[in-house]
Amino acid sequence: MKRPIAFALVLTIVCFLSGSAWSANGKFNAESYSSPKIRDLYLVIIRDPDAQLLALQRGQADILGDLHRPVDVDTLADDPRVNLSLASGFHGFFLGFNVRTFPWNRLELRQAAWQALPRERVVRDLFAGYAEPLSTFLPPVSPYYEPNVAAYPFDPDAAKKRLADAGWTWGEDGVLISPEGEKIPDQRLLSPTASVAPTTAELAARAADALSAIGIPVRSEPMDFSTMLSRLDERDFQMYVLAWQMTRDPDSLYAFYSTKMDIPGGYNLPGISDPELDAVLDRLRFAPDAMTALDAASDAQKKLAELAPVAPIYSRYTISAVRRDWKGTLVTDRTTADNLWSLLSMEPAAGPMRPLYLVQGEEPRALNPFTSSSAYDWQVLGLLYDSFIAIDPYTLETIPWLAKSWTVTTKTRDDGLHTVLTFHLRDNVRWQDGKPMTAEDAAFTYEYLRKNMIPRYFDNVDNIEKIETPDPLTLVVTMKNTSFWHLHRVGGIPVLPRHIVEKVEDWRSWLPASLKHPEDDSLTQLVGTGPFVFREYRAGEYVHLTANDAFWLGRKR
């Protein structure tokens, strides 16, 4: 059934394309967009997948993204009230190990665990063709994907032989004993609950069974997703299953696996630390050009496959559903309909304007731009805050956003080469409380992140040497070194309002969605320049946003 359904979805994509987003020269034209047409956007919190589907079918929800159960996709494919869209995604799902302590500090055990996982069977049983097994550390859609890495195909007998050859034995109860005589203690595999993520919970249970079958005593431990993320941040775990929505840039591997990123709240969750890997990741992170980056990304994936800090399991397609009584969505082969461009242009297909309801599958954790890492938080925050640059939804190339233009130059000094980023800001951008956004806000944001060594942005700002604002609409950032990625890393940081953030006493405990704006009672401290304004969060019910009528995009001076 995979091919006929996929073909039908491709036809749907063609119907969704928004011609108004294309300029005369055939390129995507972000400037054709402006303030959202919808007045009220509700991110409706529905955790149960069955309830999500029912809400869409009954018209209680208009957009349902991140569909992952094949039965739901098949059901909606036959529903005349719904349009589906499918795209290759930068998705990767991994079984992770805490390599800091026994038993996962043993390389042969991690490799054997990878070999014990029936990836192909899991993908076939749980996703019915809407995903593909993953054997490396970037998804196949990535231009930097390297398929030729050390392979650990499913073979439990070979996994046992690998362990026996390394000196492991099995006790009378079938549990593995290390060559030094240390028995593997019971292992807990953290996962979300079945009510929130049924396929993930099922996959965790299957992984636990597969590992137990070769002598690793594993039991899945489902829990609230926010609690699980806190445990991972605090490094309080033995094993976990987690999906990453990765970026177009392969230097995300640096954030995930560099020794420097093994800090509380950092992204190196497994705690892998290897000098050879660090050298390769540094070469990737500071690649001066695309060819060097391609070579380094290949070498990094090969080295990671040898070290096995996590076991890749699958990469799935992104699938979303939109009710047909709405029009104006944009879909490409890289993005489904539940994206920013759609939210800027959607309107009822007939009749007067009404609120748009988008399903959010989990509660936001804190709505704190400094600490929030989950997709559920950034589904909200990403509509409030802007960065200097954005990404073309068709080509994934960099396009202007808060910065109308920029230059990237290399400065030669006695201490070596330095990348210099010069951003020229738009002159019509205001914060949602009416104050003008200037280069000083961006400079303050970058300095604040650097001064406080905030883990989520450590890799973005760690290499900044100097920040200058020669005038209110120009920002010059001099880096300590050169890198092909500096523009993306720095330009992609969300810019925060200085007049709000400079009064924050503790960035870790800041809850801006719960605090009143100091000057405007209609707002909270969650103030950005983005297309939507935060109004209210009711736990277990919804997040309410309204259109920002003063949104800068499409507003000419």
N, C-alpha and C positions, 0 to 999 in steps of 0.2 A: 504493500500500500504506500510505501514511502514516495516513490516517484510520482504517481498520479496526484497525491496531495500536494507535494512540493510544487508541481507544475501549476496547480490551481492557485497556490499562494503567489507564485510569480506573476500570474495574470492579475491577481488582486493588487500587487505592488504597482504594476503598470497603471492601473486605474487610479492609484493614489497620488501619482506624481503631480506636484504642484507647479504648473508652468510659470506662475508669477514669480517664482524664486530664481528664474534664469534670466540672465542679462542678454543683451543683444549679441554678444560675442560667444554665447553658449556656455558661460561659466555661471556657477551658483552666485546669486546676488543677495547677500544678507541685507543690503540696504533697501530691498524691496519690502522688508518687514518693518513693523512699528509696534506700538503698544498693543497688548492683547485685546482681541475683540470681546472675549468673554469678560464678564464683570466679576464673577465669583468662581473660584476654583476650590473644590473640596477634595482633599486627599483622604478618602474614606478608609479607615483602618478595619480591614477584614482579614483575620488571620487564617481562617479555615478555607482551604481551596474549594470545597463544595459550596460554601456560602458565597465565595467570590464569584463562581460561575453562575449561581442562581441570581445574584444581584445584577450581573450583566444581562442575563436573559430577561429579567423582569423590568429592566430599564431603571433600576436603582443605582446602577453604575454605568458610566459611558465608556471608560477605557479600562482594560484589564491587561497589564503588561506581564512579562516574565512568565508566560504560560510554560509549564514544564511537564504536565501529565499528558501523555499521548491521548488518553481517552477524552480529555477536555478539548484538545486540538481537533480531534475527529468530530466531536459533538458540535463545536462551533463552526467547523468547515461546512456543515450541512445546514447551518442556521441562516436563513435569508435576512435576518435582522442585523447581522454582524459581518464586518470585513476583517480578515486576518492578514497579517503581514509577517514575513519571515526574513531574517538577515543572518549572515555569518557574524558571529560575535567574538569579541576578545575575552572569552570565558574560559576559565580553567578550574577544575575541581580536583582537590588534592587530599590525600591522607597524610597528615603531618605527624612528626615525632618530636619529642623533646630530647634533643641529642646532647643536652648538657649533663645528663645523669644516666646511670644504668637503668634499663638495659639498652636504651636507644643510642648510647654513645658507642655502641659496637657496630661497625660498618657492615659486617657480614649479616647481622640480624636485620638491618634496614633493607639490605638488598634482598634477603630471603623473604621479608614481608612483602616487598613489591612483587616478587615472583609468585607469591601465594594468592594474589588478588585476581579474581576472574573478571578482568575489565570488560572483555568483549561480551561475556554473558550478562554482566550487569547492564551494559548499555543496551543490549538487545531486549532484555526483560523489562527494564524500567523506562526506556525512552523510545522503543519501537521505531528507531531510525531517525529520531530528531536530535541525535547527538552522535559523537564519534569517540572511540577510545583515544586517550591521550597518552603518549609515551615520552613526552619531553615537557619543557617548562614554559613554552609559549604556545598559544593556540595555532592551528594550521592556517588561519586567515592572516596571521602576521607575516609580513614580508621578510622577517628575520627568523622565521621558524626553521629549525634544524632537525630534520628527521633522522639523520645518521648518527645516533647516539647509542651508548651501551644499552642493550635490550634485556629486559627481564620478562619474557613472555610467561604467561600463566603455566606453571608446572610445579605443583606442590612437592612432588618427589625430588625434583631438581633443587627446590628450596631446602628440603631436608638434607640432601647430600651436601649442599653448600655449607650448611651449618656443621654437619658431621666432619667434613674435611677441615673445618676451622677449629675442631676440638670440642664442639658442643655435644652434650649427651642429653638423654631424656630420663627423668625419674620414673618411678613406678606409677605415678599419677599422670604420666605423659607430658609433664611440664619440662621445658628446656632448662638445662643447667649449664652455666658458662664453663669454659676451660679452667677457670680459677675456682670452680665449685660453687658459684653463686646462683641460686635458683631465681628464675624470673618471678617477681611478685605479680599479683593480680594487677592488670592494666585496665584503666578506665578510658574509654574513647568518647570524648565530648562531641555532642551533636545537638542540633535543634530538635525540638519535639516533633512528633509525627503530625500533630494538629497544625503546625506552622509550615513544616517542610517535609511532607510525607516521603518523597523520594530520597531526600537526604537521610532521614531517619532509617529508612529501609536499607539504604546503601551502607550506613554505619553498622547496622545489625549484620549484614552480610559480610562486611569486612571483618567484624569481630569473630564470626564463625570461621571464616577462612584462615585467620591467623591462629585461632585456637586449634584448628585442625593440624597445624604443624608444630604445636607445642607452646605457643605464646598465649597465656591465659588472658583473653581480652573480653570485656563486657562493655557494650555501648551504654553511655550515660546521657540520655536526652535531658535538655534543660532549656529554660528561657534563653532566647538568643542573646539578649543584652547581657545576661549573666555569663553566658559562655564567652562573649567578647571580653568582658572584664577579666575572666579567668586567663584568657590568652594574653591580654595586656600585662597582667601581673606575673605571667610565666608559671601559673599554678595549674599545670596539666601534665599528663603523660603522652596523650595522643589526641588528635582532633580531626574532624573532617570540615573542610571550608572551601567555598568557591570564591574566586577572585574575578572581578571584572577588570581586566588589565587594560592598559592604554596602548596607543599606537606605537609607543616608543619601547624598545627592548631594554632600555636602561632601568626599567622597573625591576629587572632581575637584581640590580644593585641594591635597591631598597629592600627586596625580599631576603637576600642571602649574604650581603656584605657584613663582615664582623662589626663594622661601625654602626650598623643599624640594629644590633642586638642590644637595645636599651628599653627600659619600661615604656610601653606604648609604641615602640618601634615596630616595623613590619617584619623584621627577621624573627619570626615566631619560633622556628625550630631551634635557633641558637647555633646554627652551623658556623664554624670558625675554622678556616683553612687558608694558610698563606698563599698557596697556588691559586685557589679560587679567588681570593681577594685581589691578587695581582691581575687576573683576567677581568674581574668586575671593574677594577679601576681603569683598565684599558678600555673597557666598554663605556664606562661613565664619562671618561674624558677623551673619547675618540674625537679627533679633529675634523673628520670627514665621514661621509656615508660608507665608503668602502672599508675603512678601518672599523667602523661600527658593525658592519655586517660580519667581518671576520671575528671580531671580539664576541659578538652575540653567539656565533656558532661555537666558538671555543668555550664560552661560559656554559652553554647548554650541555656540551659534552662532559665538562668537568662536573657539573651538577648531577648528571646521570651516574657518574662514578661514585659520587659521595652520597646520593640518595637521601637528602635531608627531608624530603617529602616523596610520596609516591603519587605521580600523576594518575588520574583515573579516567576523566572524560572531559570533553569540551562540547557544549551543546549550543544549538542554534537559539537565537533570540526570536521569540514569537509573541506577538501582542494582538489584541482584539479591540476593535472600536465599533460602536453601534453606528449603523448606517444613517441614523437620523442626525448625524453630525457630518460636516464637510470641512475641507481645508487642511487635512492631514498631509504630512510629507513623509514619504518612505523611500529609502534607497536600498541598495544591496548591502549597505553597512549599518543601517539603522531602521528600526521598526517605528511604527506610528506614534509611540509614546515618547516623544522627544520635545525639546524646547521649541523647535520650529513649528511643530503642530500646535502647541499650546498658544503660540503667538497668533496663529491665523484661523484656528477652529471657530466655527459658528454653526448654529442649527441649520440643517438642510432646508427647513421650512419653519415658519412661525417666528415669534419674538425670541429675543435672547433669553436664556435661562442658565442657571448654574451648571457647571461641568463637574462631574463626579469621576475621579480617578482612583482606582483601588490601590491602597498601600498595604502590603502584606504583613507589616510588623510595626510596632510602636517605634517612634524615634527615641533615641536614648537620652540625649541631652539638648540637642539643637545648639551645640556649642561649636562654632567653627574652628576652635583650637583643638578640641579633643575628639570630636565626632569622626568616626571612621566608617560607619556602616552605610550601605547604600540607602537605607531607609531615612537616615538623617539627611543625607545629601540630596535625596529626592526633593526635600524641602529647601535646604540651604542653597542648592544649585539654582533655584528660581529667584533667590533673593540677592545673592552676591555675584559680581562679575569679575573677570580677569582681563588682562590687557589683550590677550589673544583668544581665539576660538578655533574650532575645527570645521572645515567644510564637510558637510554630511555625505557628499558624493565621493570626494577624492581623499578625505582625511588630511588634506593640506592645511597649513596654518593660515588663518584669515584674520583681519583686524577686528578688534572688539572695543574695549575701552581705549586702546591705543589705535589711532587711525593709521599710523605707520610706524616703522622702526628701522634702525640700521644695526647691523652686526659687524663690528670691525675687530681687528687684532692689533693690539699695541705691543711694540717691542720695547722692553726695558732691560736694565742690567740684570734683573732677577729673572728674566725669561719672558715668555709670551703671555698676554692677558686678553681675554675676550671682553669687549666693551659693548654693552647693549644700550642704545639710545632710543627711548620710547617717546613718541609725540602723541599727546593725549587729545581726545576730542574736547571741544570747548563748550559742549552743551549738556554735560553730565551733571546731574544733581543727586544727592542722597535723597532717600524717600522722605526725609524731614525737611527738604527744601534747601539745604545747604549745598554749595557747590563742591564737587569732587575735584581735587587738584592733585598734582604730583606729590604734594606733601603727605596726602593720605597713603599713597602707595609707599613712599619712603618710610613713613612711620610703620606701616604694616610689615615691611621687610625687616626693618631694624628690630621691631618688637619680637618677631619670630626668631631672629638670630640671637638677640640678647637673652631670651628666655629658653633657647635651645628646645623649642617645642617639638616633640618627637615626630608628629605627623608631617612636619615641613622641614625637618632637619636636613634632608638631602637637597631640598630646594634652595636653602639659604646658606648652607655651610661654606660654600665656595665664594660667597660675596665678599669682596675686599672693601669696596667703598660705594656709597650711594650719594648722588648729587642731584639737586633740583635747581638748575640754572634759571628757570622761570616756572610759573605755576602749571604750565602745560608740557614741561619737558622733564623726563627722568633719565638720568645716566647711571648705569650700574656697571662698575668695573669688577671683574671676577679675578680671583687669585690665580687663575690658570685659563686654559682654553678647553672648549668642549663643543662638540656638535649639538649637544642637548641643552646648553645654557639658556637659549631663547625659550624653549618649551618649559623648562623647569622654573625659570623666574617669571616669564610672561604668563604662566598658567596659575600663579598664586592668586587666590581670591583677594581682592582689595577690600580692606575694612575701614570704617569711618574713624578717623583719628579722634574726633570730638567725643566719641562714645568709648572707644577702647582705652584711651589714655586714662580714663577714670576707673578702669577695672582693677581691683586690688589683687585678685587671684584668678588667673586665666583658667586654672584647672577646675575650679568650682563655679565659674561664671555660668549663669543660666539666663541668657539674654531674653529668651521667650517668656520668662516669668517676671521680668523686671520692667517697670514702666520707663518710658523715655523721659529724660530729665526735663524736657521742655514741651513735649506734645503728648497729652493724655490719650490720644487716639492710637498711639504707637507704643510698641515695646522697644527694648534695646536691640532687637533683631532688625537692624536697619541696613539696607544695602542700596545698590543702584540698579538692581535687576528688574525684570518685567512684572514681578508680583510683590505685593506687600503682605507681610505676615500680620494676621489678625488674631487668631485664636488656635490653641491646641487643647482639645478635650481628649484626655487619655481614654483609649478604648473606643473612641468614636471617630474623630476626624481632626485634620489640620485645615483651617480655613485661611485662604489667601484671596486677596482682591487684586484687580488689575492696577498696575502703576501707570496712571494716565500721563505721568511726566517722564516715562521711560525714554531714554535718549535715542534709541534706534529709530531711524526714519524721521527724526525731528531735525529740520534744517535751520540754520541761522544765516 
